Amino acid sequence: MVLIKENWVFVETDLQKINPVTYQLITKMKQISHDPVVAVLIEKTDANLETELAEYGPDKILLIKDDQLVDGDDLELTDALNKLIQKQGTPNTFIFPATVVGRSVAPRLQARLRTGLTADCLDLKFEGDLLIQTKPSYGDNIMCEITIPNHHPQMATARPNVFAAEKQTNPDLKVEEISQLDWEKDSKLEIKSQVLPPKTSDDITQAKRIVALGRGDKTDAGITVANKLAQKLHATVGVTRPLTDLDQYTINEQIGQSGQTVAPELLVNLGVSGAVQYTAGIANAKVVVSANTDENAQIFKYSDYYFVGNALEFSRALEAIL
């Protein structure tokens, strides 16, 4: 298969809207790549998402207008992307967001292409054409640099919110529409409709301010005061994994390695100990304030300001003066 000097980014869409993590990946690849950055967009025939996508400066958009494929399942998307590579050539790299969709489609495509894939990267850089993929390992206690020197495309998924999205104009942008892809229909599964899941809170991955509850504040009183504090701060409430056992919280509100990666301007941690799986998700928070009764709590190492004491009393006092 012909190797082409391009670096591809998969454009994830949810109900005809581009997932913001796509813009983060395009911006990062534009910063580190000396070869053209190509966005692979699948959309309905009457959609025009390429206009929005162009604001982030890709060098080229491979546009697939297909009403059936937009609503296709993971196997159909995998087959379509495989056929796209057979048609266009093998790119140097192919980057996916580490989302539910990306984590499903990327490894399926990797298996078909018989190449390598690094999952959940926190950083990417090039040494020549070789992509250096940095990811945490051993419970986020060490950072590994992984390369795929002998196979193409070099594939990776990158976590949302570890890179910043920046708009930029690219006057040399090319849009190439792909037709007759002839992807294989999955006869075992048919998606009849797609609906948004019940929304229990604002999207925590996009929140500018977050009040995070940990096991140390897992009481009815603690949750009530935290919600009041969040309202005063115009913040979104997030939780650590143990609180997802409660009915009102799901993985959508969970912060950390197995939940969501966040990058708020202000993060207030209440009763959060600072386990590595949690701190892996807050590395890009701007200002971190924490309250915990344990003066040796790990979360204090990641905090700009901290209070040693009862988190409920702290949040109640802070809420009162706002």
Salt bridges, closest charged atoms under 4 A:
GLU6 OE2 - LYS60 NZ 2.81
ASP35 OD2 - LYS5 NZ 3.85
ASP35 OD2 - HIS34 NE2 3.68
GLU43 OE2 - LYS65 NZ 2.62
GLU55 OE1 - LYS167 NZ 3.18
ASP59 OD1 - LYS30 NZ 3.06
ASP71 OD2 - LYS44 NZ 3.37
GLU76 OE2 - LYS185 NZ 3.65
ASP79 OD2 - LYS83 NZ 3.01
ASP79 OD1 - ARG112 NH1 2.73
ASP120 OD1 - ARG103 NH2 2.97
ASP120 OD2 - ARG159 NE 3.97
ASP123 OD1 - LYS28 NZ 3.22
ASP129 OD2 - LYS5 NZ 3.11
ASP129 OD1 - HIS34 NE2 2.90
GLU145 OE2 - LYS125 NZ 3.71
GLU176 OE1 - LYS60 NZ 3.64
GLU190 OE2 - LYS192 NZ 3.77
GLU319 OE2 - LYS232 NZ 3.11
